[in-house]
Amino acid sequence: MNLSVSTTDDLAERVRALAAASAGRTGTAEGRQPVHTVFVPADRFSRTTTADWGAQALRLLNKHTPGDGSFGASFMLDPSLAGQIRARVAAKLAREPIEDLRIDFGPAYGDRWSDTEEDGHVEQVVEAVATSYNAQQLPHFWGVRVKSFSGGGHARAMRTLDGFLTSLRDRLGRLPGGFTITLPDVTGAEQVAVFTDFLDRLEAALGLPNGTLRFEVQIDAPAGLADQRGGLGVRRVLVSGQGRIQTVHFGGLDYASALGLPEEQRRLDHPVCDFARHVLQTTTAGWGVRLSDGPPHLTPRDDSADEVVPAWQAHATEVRHSLAHGFYQGWDTDPAHLPARYAALFDFHLSGVEAAIGRLEAAPERSAALLDRLQRGVACGALDPEVLQG
């Protein structure tokens, strides 16, 4: 074959550079994705936290929706599905109320008077985690959230993470699976680059294989979406993470606040949050990271029906909105959030299962996306494993 242009050494080198740049894009994320992340302040975490949250959520479920009818009305469900969904939600709360637990030394924990106080809570958490792990009570996914680098908490964040992992290694001799670190309030790639370098050094000091410590970032300010250079800040964040970033969380309430929305408009289904979500989806597509929505905007102040039921309905609405926009994970920050999370999620999967199977049979070429939806439903307990057979 005759050619008009020869591949010079310079051109070949540029092609290799393109291939290397593309290598970091790993496509879609693999493995099970949790449906939520639960944040618990470190000083309130104990070995019974997961069971306590499940018991509290189940108590509220039975108190305010004792039957299928009241359950269906509270969560705006098709009456023909209400009984089945209620049974599955109750079973979920008893079996696996928390899929992903984050022990929080960051925003929900706050600043302490001295390093001694936080160091003490680190040791308490290590003991509680070790006890939970040995009793097989640690959630499938778990980890810690450290302080934000944006607020000058970088030194304390690194001290806490180092102390936690060093003490846990000494206590258990290993790092339990499913561990993730959350870096909150990320506003620039430089923060992520520093954190990634620290993880490299920490792994070497702990004798862990390079790349063991994975983390996730929270984007809850406009600067996290569009950086000072006028570019897509999230894309630079992913590059700086050097393949360690697993999930990008969208802190919608703080984002809406930063844009000056009045307090009553700060909610996940506001159009400004939709815009941010779509930017995140576009800039992370093909990079093998997951996306998670943020917290509900209402938390009941007490256990009364006047407080709990409206909070449930608001949360269920926001969960449905997130699912419709392709965000399959979100935050729960109180046991009262769990019934609404699972009611809306199970409704999404159960009400759509027959249509998904029908489309799968009619269009095998779309099997990847349809199977992904069915697999998500099975993983969380909304669907029976049999739907994946045949």
C-alpha positions as CSV (number, residue, x, y, z in Angstrom):
1,M,0.0,0.0,0.0
2,N,1.4,3.4,-1.0
3,L,1.3,6.2,1.6
4,S,1.5,10.0,1.2
5,V,2.6,10.8,4.8
6,S,5.1,8.9,6.8
7,T,4.8,8.4,10.6
8,T,7.8,10.4,11.8
9,D,9.3,9.9,15.2
10,D,7.8,13.2,16.4
11,L,4.3,12.2,15.2
12,A,4.6,8.7,16.7
13,E,5.6,10.3,20.0
14,R,2.5,12.5,20.0
15,V,0.3,9.5,19.2
16,R,1.8,7.7,22.2
17,A,1.1,10.7,24.3
18,L,-2.6,10.7,23.2
19,A,-2.8,7.0,24.1
20,A,-1.3,7.7,27.6
21,A,-3.8,10.5,28.2
22,S,-6.7,8.2,27.2
23,A,-5.5,5.5,29.5
24,G,-6.7,7.3,32.5
25,R,-10.3,7.1,31.3
26,T,-11.5,3.8,32.5
27,G,-15.1,3.9,31.2
28,T,-17.9,3.2,33.6
29,A,-17.3,2.3,37.2
30,E,-17.2,-1.4,38.0
31,G,-18.7,-3.2,41.0
32,R,-21.6,-2.5,43.3
33,Q,-22.4,1.1,44.0
34,P,-24.0,1.9,47.4
35,V,-27.4,3.6,47.2
36,H,-26.4,6.2,49.9
37,T,-23.6,7.4,52.2
38,V,-24.5,7.9,55.8
39,F,-22.4,10.5,57.7
40,V,-22.0,10.0,61.5
41,P,-19.8,12.5,63.6
42,A,-16.8,10.6,64.9
43,D,-17.6,11.4,68.5
44,R,-21.0,9.7,68.1
45,F,-19.8,6.6,66.3
46,S,-19.8,3.3,68.1
47,R,-19.8,-0.4,67.3
48,T,-23.6,-0.4,67.4
49,T,-24.2,2.6,65.2
50,T,-25.4,0.6,62.2
51,A,-27.8,-1.5,64.2
52,D,-29.0,1.6,66.2
53,W,-29.8,3.5,63.0
54,G,-31.7,0.5,61.6
55,A,-33.7,0.1,64.9
56,Q,-34.6,3.8,65.0
57,A,-35.7,3.9,61.4
58,L,-37.8,0.7,61.8
59,R,-39.4,2.2,64.9
60,L,-40.4,5.3,63.0
61,L,-41.7,3.2,60.1
62,N,-43.9,1.1,62.4
63,K,-45.1,4.1,64.4
64,H,-46.2,6.3,61.5
65,T,-47.0,3.7,58.8
66,P,-48.3,0.6,60.6
67,G,-50.1,-0.7,57.6
68,D,-49.8,-0.9,53.8
69,G,-52.3,1.9,53.3
70,S,-50.6,4.5,55.5
71,F,-47.2,3.5,54.1
72,G,-48.4,3.9,50.5
73,A,-50.0,7.3,51.3
74,S,-46.9,8.6,53.1
75,F,-44.6,7.8,50.3
76,M,-46.9,8.4,47.3
77,L,-46.9,4.8,46.1
78,D,-49.1,2.8,43.8
79,P,-51.5,1.0,46.2
80,S,-50.8,-2.3,44.3
81,L,-47.1,-2.1,45.2
82,A,-47.3,-0.5,48.7
83,G,-47.5,-3.8,50.6
84,Q,-44.6,-5.4,48.7
85,I,-42.4,-2.3,49.1
86,R,-43.2,-1.9,52.8
87,A,-42.2,-5.5,53.4
88,R,-38.9,-5.1,51.6
89,V,-38.1,-1.8,53.3
90,A,-38.7,-3.3,56.7
91,A,-36.5,-6.2,55.8
92,K,-33.8,-3.9,54.5
93,L,-33.8,-1.8,57.7
94,A,-33.5,-5.0,59.8
95,R,-30.8,-6.6,57.6
96,E,-28.7,-3.8,56.1
97,P,-29.9,-0.3,57.1
98,I,-26.6,1.3,56.1
99,E,-24.8,0.4,52.9
100,D,-22.0,3.0,53.1
101,L,-20.9,4.6,56.4
102,R,-18.6,7.5,56.7
103,I,-17.2,8.3,60.1
104,D,-16.9,12.0,60.0
105,F,-14.0,14.0,61.3
106,G,-15.0,16.8,58.9
107,P,-18.0,19.2,58.6
108,A,-20.4,17.3,61.0
109,Y,-17.6,16.8,63.6
110,G,-16.3,20.3,63.5
111,D,-13.2,21.9,64.9
112,R,-12.0,20.9,68.4
113,W,-10.2,22.8,71.1
114,S,-7.1,20.8,70.9
115,D,-5.4,18.1,68.9
116,T,-5.6,15.9,72.0
117,E,-9.4,15.8,71.9
118,E,-9.5,14.7,68.2
119,D,-6.6,12.3,68.8
120,G,-8.7,10.7,71.5
121,H,-11.7,10.3,69.3
122,V,-9.4,8.7,66.6
123,E,-8.4,6.0,69.1
124,Q,-12.1,5.5,70.2
125,V,-13.1,5.1,66.5
126,V,-10.3,2.6,65.8
127,E,-11.5,0.4,68.7
128,A,-15.1,0.6,67.6
129,V,-14.2,-0.2,64.0
130,A,-12.1,-3.1,65.0
131,T,-14.8,-4.5,67.2
132,S,-17.5,-4.1,64.5
133,Y,-15.2,-5.7,61.9
134,N,-14.5,-8.7,64.2
135,A,-18.2,-9.1,64.9
136,Q,-19.0,-8.8,61.1
137,Q,-21.1,-5.7,61.8
138,L,-19.1,-3.2,59.7
139,P,-21.1,-2.1,56.6
140,H,-20.1,-3.3,53.2
141,F,-18.7,0.1,52.4
142,W,-17.2,2.4,55.0
143,G,-14.6,5.0,55.6
144,V,-13.7,8.3,57.1
145,R,-14.3,11.9,56.1
146,V,-11.4,14.3,57.0
147,K,-11.4,18.0,57.3
148,S,-11.5,20.3,54.3
149,F,-8.3,21.6,52.8
150,S,-10.2,24.7,51.8
151,G,-10.6,25.9,55.4
152,G,-7.0,25.4,56.4
153,G,-7.6,22.0,57.9
154,H,-5.1,20.1,55.8
155,A,-2.6,19.5,58.7
156,R,-5.3,18.2,61.0
157,A,-6.8,16.1,58.2
158,M,-3.5,14.4,57.5
159,R,-2.8,13.8,61.2
160,T,-6.2,12.2,61.7
161,L,-5.9,9.9,58.7
162,D,-2.4,8.9,59.5
163,G,-3.3,8.2,63.2
164,F,-6.4,6.3,62.3
165,L,-4.8,4.0,59.7
166,T,-1.7,3.4,61.8
167,S,-3.7,2.5,64.9
168,L,-6.1,0.3,62.9
169,R,-3.1,-1.5,61.3
170,D,-1.7,-2.1,64.8
171,R,-5.0,-3.2,66.1
172,L,-6.2,-5.5,63.3
173,G,-3.0,-6.2,61.3
174,R,-4.9,-5.2,58.1
175,L,-7.2,-2.7,56.5
176,P,-10.7,-4.1,56.1
177,G,-12.2,-4.0,52.6
178,G,-14.6,-1.4,51.3
179,F,-12.6,1.5,52.9
180,T,-12.8,5.0,51.3
181,I,-11.7,8.4,52.4
182,T,-13.8,11.5,51.7
183,L,-12.2,14.8,51.0
184,P,-14.8,17.5,51.5
185,D,-15.3,21.0,50.0
186,V,-12.9,20.6,47.1
187,T,-12.4,23.8,45.2
188,G,-9.3,23.1,43.2
189,A,-7.1,20.5,41.7
190,E,-4.2,21.7,43.7
191,Q,-5.8,20.4,46.9
192,V,-6.3,17.0,45.4
193,A,-2.7,16.9,44.1
194,V,-1.4,17.5,47.7
195,F,-3.8,14.9,49.1
196,T,-2.8,12.3,46.5
197,D,0.9,12.9,47.3
198,F,0.2,12.4,51.0
199,L,-1.5,9.1,50.3
200,D,1.5,7.9,48.3
201,R,3.7,8.6,51.3
202,L,1.2,7.2,53.8
203,E,1.0,3.9,51.8
204,A,4.8,3.6,51.8
205,A,5.0,4.2,55.5
206,L,2.2,1.7,56.3
207,G,3.6,-0.9,53.9
208,L,0.5,-0.9,51.7
209,P,0.7,-1.4,47.9
210,N,0.6,1.8,46.0
211,G,-3.0,2.7,45.0
212,T,-4.6,0.9,48.0
213,L,-6.0,4.1,49.5
214,R,-8.9,5.3,47.3
215,F,-10.8,8.5,48.0
216,E,-13.8,10.5,46.9
217,V,-14.3,14.3,46.6
218,Q,-17.2,16.6,47.5
219,I,-18.0,19.4,45.1
220,D,-20.2,21.9,46.9
221,A,-19.1,25.3,45.6
222,P,-19.2,26.9,42.1
223,A,-15.3,27.0,42.2
224,G,-15.4,23.2,42.1
225,L,-17.2,23.2,38.8
226,A,-15.5,26.0,37.0
227,D,-12.0,26.9,38.2
228,Q,-10.1,30.2,38.2
229,R,-8.6,29.3,34.8
230,G,-12.1,29.3,33.3
231,G,-11.9,25.5,32.7
232,L,-13.8,22.5,34.0
233,G,-12.5,22.2,37.5
234,V,-13.8,18.7,38.0
235,R,-11.8,17.4,35.1
236,R,-8.6,18.8,36.5
237,V,-9.5,17.3,39.9
238,L,-9.8,13.8,38.4
239,V,-6.4,14.2,36.7
240,S,-4.8,15.3,39.9
241,G,-6.3,12.2,41.7
242,Q,-4.1,9.9,39.6
243,G,-6.8,7.2,39.4
244,R,-7.5,7.1,43.1
245,I,-10.9,9.0,43.0
246,Q,-13.8,6.6,43.2
247,T,-16.8,9.0,43.6
248,V,-17.7,12.6,43.1
249,H,-20.3,13.8,45.6
250,F,-22.4,16.9,44.9
251,G,-23.2,19.0,47.9
252,G,-26.3,20.6,46.5
253,L,-27.4,22.5,49.6
254,D,-24.1,24.3,50.1
255,Y,-23.9,24.9,46.4
256,A,-27.3,26.5,46.3
257,S,-26.4,28.6,49.3
258,A,-23.1,29.7,47.6
259,L,-25.2,31.0,44.7
260,G,-27.3,33.1,47.0
261,L,-30.6,31.2,46.8
262,P,-33.0,32.0,49.7
263,E,-33.1,29.3,52.3
264,E,-36.5,28.0,51.4
265,Q,-35.2,27.3,47.8
266,R,-32.1,25.3,48.9
267,R,-33.1,21.8,47.9
268,L,-31.7,19.1,45.6
269,D,-34.4,19.4,43.0
270,H,-33.9,23.1,42.3
271,P,-32.9,23.9,38.7
272,V,-29.5,25.3,39.7
273,C,-28.7,21.9,41.2
274,D,-29.8,20.2,38.0
275,F,-27.4,22.3,36.0
276,A,-24.5,21.4,38.3
277,R,-25.4,17.7,38.2
278,H,-25.4,17.8,34.4
279,V,-22.0,19.5,34.4
280,L,-20.7,16.8,36.7
281,Q,-22.1,14.1,34.5
282,T,-20.6,15.6,31.4
283,T,-17.1,16.2,32.8
284,T,-16.8,12.8,34.6
285,A,-18.2,10.7,31.7
286,G,-15.7,8.0,30.7
287,W,-13.5,8.4,33.7
288,G,-14.7,5.4,35.7
289,V,-16.0,7.4,38.7
290,R,-19.4,7.3,40.4
291,L,-21.6,10.2,41.1
292,S,-23.5,10.8,44.3
293,D,-26.1,13.4,45.2
294,G,-26.1,15.3,48.4
295,P,-28.3,15.5,51.6
296,P,-32.0,16.0,52.0
297,H,-33.0,19.5,52.9
298,L,-35.4,18.5,55.7
299,T,-34.7,16.5,58.9
300,P,-37.4,16.0,61.5
301,R,-36.8,17.8,64.7
302,D,-38.7,15.2,66.7
303,D,-40.6,11.9,66.3
304,S,-44.1,13.4,65.8
305,A,-46.0,12.7,62.6
306,D,-46.1,16.5,61.9
307,E,-42.3,16.4,61.6
308,V,-41.5,13.0,60.3
309,V,-44.1,12.5,57.5
310,P,-43.4,15.8,55.7
311,A,-39.7,15.2,55.9
312,W,-40.2,11.7,54.5
313,Q,-42.3,13.0,51.6
314,A,-39.7,15.8,50.8
315,H,-36.8,13.3,50.9
316,A,-38.7,10.7,48.8
317,T,-39.4,13.4,46.2
318,E,-35.7,14.4,46.1
319,V,-34.6,10.8,45.8
320,R,-36.9,10.2,42.9
321,H,-35.6,13.4,41.3
322,S,-32.0,12.2,41.7
323,L,-32.8,8.8,40.2
324,A,-34.5,10.4,37.2
325,H,-31.3,12.4,36.5
326,G,-29.1,9.3,36.8
327,F,-27.8,9.8,40.3
328,Y,-28.2,6.5,42.0
329,Q,-26.5,7.4,45.3
330,G,-27.2,10.2,47.8
331,W,-26.7,11.2,51.4
332,D,-28.6,10.3,54.5
333,T,-27.7,12.1,57.7
334,D,-30.4,10.9,60.2
335,P,-32.1,7.5,60.8
336,A,-35.4,9.1,59.8
337,H,-34.1,9.5,56.3
338,L,-33.7,5.8,55.7
339,P,-37.4,4.8,55.3
340,A,-37.9,7.5,52.6
341,R,-34.7,6.6,50.8
342,Y,-35.6,2.9,50.5
343,A,-39.3,3.5,49.8
344,A,-38.6,5.8,46.9
345,L,-35.7,3.6,45.7
346,F,-37.6,0.3,45.8
347,D,-40.6,2.0,44.1
348,F,-38.3,3.1,41.3
349,H,-37.0,-0.5,40.8
350,L,-40.2,-2.4,41.3
351,S,-42.4,-0.2,39.2
352,G,-40.0,-0.3,36.3
353,V,-38.8,-3.9,36.4
354,E,-41.3,-5.4,33.9
355,A,-40.7,-2.5,31.4
356,A,-36.9,-3.0,31.8
357,I,-37.1,-6.8,31.2
358,G,-39.4,-6.2,28.2
359,R,-37.0,-3.7,26.6
360,L,-34.1,-6.1,27.3
361,E,-35.8,-8.9,25.4
362,A,-36.8,-6.6,22.6
363,A,-33.5,-4.8,22.2
364,P,-30.5,-7.0,23.2
365,E,-28.1,-4.4,21.9
366,R,-29.1,-2.2,24.9
367,S,-28.4,-5.0,27.3
368,A,-25.6,-3.2,29.2
369,A,-27.7,-0.3,30.4
370,L,-30.8,-2.4,31.2
371,L,-28.8,-5.1,33.0
372,D,-27.1,-2.3,35.0
373,R,-30.5,-1.1,36.2
374,L,-31.7,-4.7,37.1
375,Q,-28.4,-5.4,38.9
376,R,-28.8,-2.2,41.0
377,G,-32.2,-3.3,42.0
378,V,-31.0,-6.7,43.1
379,A,-28.0,-5.4,44.9
380,C,-30.0,-3.1,47.2
381,G,-32.8,-5.6,47.9
382,A,-35.5,-4.1,45.8
383,L,-35.6,-7.0,43.4
384,D,-35.2,-10.7,43.7
385,P,-32.1,-12.3,42.1
386,E,-34.3,-14.3,39.8
387,V,-34.9,-11.3,37.5
388,L,-31.3,-11.7,36.3
389,Q,-31.9,-15.3,35.2
390,G,-32.8,-16.3,31.7
